[in-house]
Amino acid sequence: IRGDIGTSVTFKVYRPLTKETKSFTIVRQEIKIPTIDTETKNGVFVIHLYNFSAESPEMFRKALVEFTKSNSKYLMIDLRGNPGGYLESSVQIASYFVPQGGVIVEEKGNREYGANIHRSLGYAGIDTSKIKIGVLIDEGSASASEILAGAMKDQKVATVLGQKSFGKGSVQEFITLGNGGALKVTVATWYTPNGISITKDGVTPDIELKRATSTTAISELNAATLKLKSLK
């Protein structure tokens, strides 16, 4: 569907539930995807995090300030469809919840690359003992999303809900070749604090929720927030 801005493209969409195929014509335009937005659902403060950009940690900090002012005792971090981004951003965001020095993710590579453990910076401001925290994931949650969800699950600071994540936990290097070509080589893979390979196993939720279609995504969030509030 690539093309010049302002031009039209028609494509067909097959819907498995209704077994229908429909044609849609859209006009190509620049799409600006937000990084974070918030809402309150069933008394649960929800932070929708759409990617892990360089700005994400500061925007997340502001969202946590908003959460504190709301006086809610329930926090849901929605990572559905989040493809990831910067490793550093996921480490900084996890540092609001994982105690200082706690493992967030480990990189394991070949003999030359070795191993590298990323630990929590121990940011202050959130007392996890006084609130219930949920992390909502699905098959589209990948990379840095899986690092955050895996760390919070293994460190037992949050309950992970939803569906099993995508499974993209690799560290790659870009190598330029002498003939003008290039290679992108995987040199290491990511592991959660409990030693689970993100690439091989993904992140399995503590509580599996039925996969919602695009037309019922709101009800999936509704189910997740109600489930979080019911946990002991």
N, C-alpha and C positions, 0 to 999 in steps of 0.2 A: 504493500500500500504506500510505498514511498513515492514522492512526487513533489511538484512545486506547490507552495502555499497558495490557497485559493482555488485550486483545481479540485475536481470531483473524482471519486472512485466508488465503484459498486462491488460489493462482495456478498457472498452467500454465507448464512449461518445455519448450521444444523443443530436442532434442539433435541437431545436424546429423550427427554421426558415426554415430549409431545410427538416425537418423530416427524417434526416439520422442518422444512427448509425454507428460509425466507431471505429475500434480497434487501440489502440496505445500501443507500447511497449517502455518502458523507463528503463533506468538504474538508480538504486538508488544511489544518491550522496548527500553530504551535501550541503544545499542551504544557501547561505549567503545573507540575505536581507539587502539592504542599509537602512540607517536611513533617509537621506536627499539627494536630488540632485536638481539641478536648470537648467532652460533653459529660453530662451526668445521666446515667441510665439505671433506673431502679435503686437509686440511692448510692450507686457505685460511680466513683469518679473514673472516667475512661480517658486514657491518653492514646490516641491513634498515632503511631509512629510509622511513617511511610518509607523512610530510608535512613541510612546512617551516613550523612554528609558531614563535612567539617563543622557545620553550624549546629548539627543535631544535639550535641551535649549541652550547649548553652540554652537552646530552645527547650530541651527536656528539663533543665534546671528551672526555667521559668514556669513550665507546666507543673512541676512539683510544688513550687510556691503557690500556684493557683489551687492545687490539691489541698495543701495545708490550710489555706484560707477557707476552703469549702467545709472544713470540719467533718468530712466524711471519714469513716473508718475502713473504707473499702477502696482499693485501687486496682484498676485493670489496665494492663499495658497491651494494646492491640497490635500485634505484629503480623496480622494476616496479609498476605500478598507483598510483604516487605522483602525485596530481593537482596538486601544487605547494603554494603558500602565499606566505609573505613573500619578496619579492625580497632584502631585507637578510639573511635567513637563508641563502639560497643563496650570497650573496657571502661571508658569514663562513665558511661551510663550505668553499667553494672556496679560501679564503685559507690553508687548511692545506696546500694542494698547489701552487697557482700562486705563483710567485715574486712578491715585493712589487712592486707597480706594474704587474704584468701585467694585461692587459685580461681581464675576466671576461664582461662583456656590455655592449653599447652600445644605448641607446635612440635611435631616430631618429623625429622627429615632423614636424609641420607647421612653418611659418615661426615661428609664435608660440611653439611648444613647444621647437623647436630640437633639439639632440642632447645626450646625457648619457652619459658613459662611466663605468662602474663598474669600479674596479681592485682588485686583491688587496691585502689589508692585511698580507700576508706573515707570518702566524702561524708561530711556530717549533714544532718538535717532531717533524716527519716529514721524514726524508731520503728523498726520492722516488728518488734514484739507487741506493739499496740494497734497494729492494723493488719488486715488481711489483703494479701497481694495476689493477683492472678495475672498470668501471661497467656494471651490467646494467640494460637498459631494455626497455620494450615499448610497445605502442600506447597503454597507459594512463599512460605517463610524460608529464607535461605541465607547462607553465609553469616554475616554479622548478626542477623536475627537469631540464628541457631546458636551462636556463641552466647548471646544474652540470655535466651531461654534456657539453654543447657546449664549455664552457670547458676542461674537463679533456682533452677530445679535441683541440681546436685548439691548446692549449698543450703538447700531447704529454707530459702527466704521467700519462696513463692510457689503457688500451685499452677502448673501448666495445663491449660485446657485446649481442646480443639482436635486437630488431626495431626498425624505424623508429618514432620517438616520435610522439606525438599531433599536435603542431604548434599550440601555443597560446602565442603570444608577443606579447601586446598590452598596452598601458598604457591604462587607461580612467579617465575622470572622471565622477562622478555630478553631474548638473546638475538642480537643482530648478526647475520651471517655475511661472509666476505663477498658473496655473489649478489648482494642486494636483498636477499630474502631474510626471513626471521623465524624464530621458533619461540613458542610460549611453553615453557617446561615447568611441570609440577615438581617442586623441590621439597615440599613438606605437606603434612596434613594436620588438621586441627582435631583436638580431643577435649572432651568436657572434663571437669574436675574429677569425675569418677572414672576417667579413662575410656569413655565411649567415643568411638570414631564418628565424627559428624558426617563424613563422606559416606561411610559404609552403612551406618545405622540411622542417621538423622536424629532428631529429638522426638522421643515418644511422649505424648502428653500423659500427665498423671490421671486426667479425666478426659476420656474421649467423647467428643460431641459429634452428633450426626452432621455430615457435610451439608452445608446449605448451598442452594443454587444462588445465582446472582439476584434473583427476585426475592429471596428470603434471607438475605445476608443480615438484615436487621434482626430477624428472629433468632439468628445464631448468636449475635451479641446479647440479645435479651436472655437467652438460655444460659449463656456463660456468666452474666452478672448475677442472675438468680442463683446459679449453682455456687458461685463464690460466697454469697451471703449465707448459704445454707451449711457451709463447711464449719466443723467444730474446731 
